[in-house]
Amino acid sequence: MQLTARARSLPGGAGLWRDGGALWKRVPKRDARGRPYIDFMMFAPRLNRRPAHELENVALLLRGILAAYEDAVVFAELNLRINVLWVSLENRPGLMSELVAALRGKLPEFLLVAHNPNPGT
């Protein structure tokens, strides 16, 4: 699982969070067998206006939740400049709904904005 964040510093080991280039260049689109991944985006209003210690708590919660799905999550990015979490994962029935519910359970301020219901298009 590759986790990235657009922030100066977030908790976690080296390589767990890192700055990246354009999202469309970095997000994996297909697995080794050529099957498309599914994506979703969540918005957290005013997240970037929170104090640093609160942002660290949010980042730790995100890491914990995403780590529980590390067998299926292939990419995640928290962009604090625009308050958006992007997640790409394997295409398994019900998995996206389950992960979104887990995220909302711990971070109710994260709102589902968009997902691609037709992977590969």
matplotlib code that plots the C-alpha trace (Angstrom):
import matplotlib.pyplot as plt

x = [0.0, 1.4, 0.3, 1.1, 0.4, 0.8, 1.9, 5.2, 5.2, 2.9, 3.5, 4.7, 7.8, 9.8, 8.1, 4.7, 3.8, 5.6, 5.1, 4.2, 3.7, 0.5, -2.1, -3.0, 0.6, 0.9, -2.3, -2.2, -5.0, -4.8, -3.5, -0.9, -3.6, -5.0, -8.1, -9.0, -8.8, -11.7, -11.2, -13.0, -12.5, -13.5, -13.6, -12.9, -14.0, -11.5, -9.2, -6.2, -7.2, -6.9, -3.9, -0.9, -1.7, -5.2, -3.8, -1.4, -4.3, -6.3, -3.3, -2.8, -6.4, -6.3, -3.1, -4.7, -7.9, -6.1, -3.6, -6.6, -7.3, -3.7, -4.4, -6.8, -5.8, -3.1, -2.9, -4.0, -3.3, -4.3, -4.0, -4.2, -4.0, -7.5, -8.7, -9.1, -8.4, -8.0, -8.1, -7.6, -8.3, -9.0, -12.4, -14.2, -18.0, -18.8, -15.2, -15.5, -18.7, -17.0, -13.9, -15.9, -18.0, -14.9, -13.4, -16.7, -16.9, -13.6, -13.6, -17.2, -16.1, -14.8, -17.5, -17.7, -17.5, -16.8, -16.0, -15.8, -18.7, -17.4, -13.8, -11.7, -13.7]
y = [0.0, 3.4, 6.3, 9.9, 13.2, 16.8, 18.2, 19.3, 16.6, 13.9, 11.0, 7.7, 6.0, 7.1, 6.2, 5.9, 9.5, 11.4, 14.3, 13.4, 14.9, 15.0, 12.5, 11.2, 10.2, 8.4, 6.6, 3.0, 2.1, -1.6, -4.6, -7.1, -9.0, -5.9, -5.6, -2.0, -0.5, 1.6, 5.0, 7.3, 10.8, 12.2, 15.9, 17.1, 20.8, 23.1, 20.2, 22.2, 24.9, 22.6, 22.8, 20.6, 18.2, 17.6, 17.0, 14.4, 12.6, 12.6, 11.2, 8.5, 7.5, 7.4, 5.3, 2.9, 2.5, 2.1, -0.3, -2.6, -2.8, -2.9, -6.1, -4.1, -0.4, 0.2, 4.0, 6.8, 10.4, 13.1, 16.5, 19.1, 22.0, 21.1, 18.9, 15.8, 12.1, 10.0, 6.2, 3.6, -0.1, -3.5, -3.9, -6.2, -6.1, -4.1, -3.2, 0.5, 0.9, -1.0, 1.2, 4.5, 3.4, 2.6, 6.0, 7.8, 5.9, 7.3, 10.6, 11.7, 15.0, 13.1, 13.2, 11.0, 13.2, 11.0, 7.6, 5.8, 3.3, 2.1, 1.2, 1.1, 3.9]
z = [0.0, -1.0, 1.2, 0.3, 1.8, 0.7, 4.0, 5.5, 8.2, 9.2, 11.6, 10.4, 9.1, 6.1, 2.9, 4.4, 3.7, 0.9, -1.4, -5.0, -8.4, -10.4, -9.1, -12.6, -13.1, -9.7, -9.1, -10.2, -12.7, -13.1, -11.2, -12.5, -14.3, -16.0, -13.8, -13.1, -9.6, -8.2, -6.7, -4.4, -3.0, 0.4, 1.4, 4.9, 5.2, 6.9, 7.8, 6.9, 9.4, 12.4, 14.7, 14.0, 16.9, 15.5, 12.0, 13.5, 15.2, 11.9, 10.1, 12.7, 12.4, 8.6, 8.7, 11.2, 9.1, 5.8, 7.3, 8.3, 4.5, 3.3, 1.3, -0.9, -0.7, -3.4, -3.1, -0.7, -0.6, 1.9, 0.2, 3.0, 0.6, -0.7, 2.2, 0.1, 0.7, -2.5, -2.2, -4.9, -4.1, -5.6, -7.2, -4.8, -4.2, -1.1, -0.3, -1.1, 1.0, 3.9, 3.8, 3.5, 6.5, 8.5, 7.7, 8.5, 11.8, 13.0, 11.0, 10.5, 9.0, 5.9, 3.3, 0.2, -2.8, -5.8, -6.9, -10.2, -10.4, -13.9, -13.5, -16.6, -18.3]

ax = plt.figure().add_subplot(projection="3d")
ax.plot(x, y, z, "-o")
ax.set_aspect("equal")
plt.show()
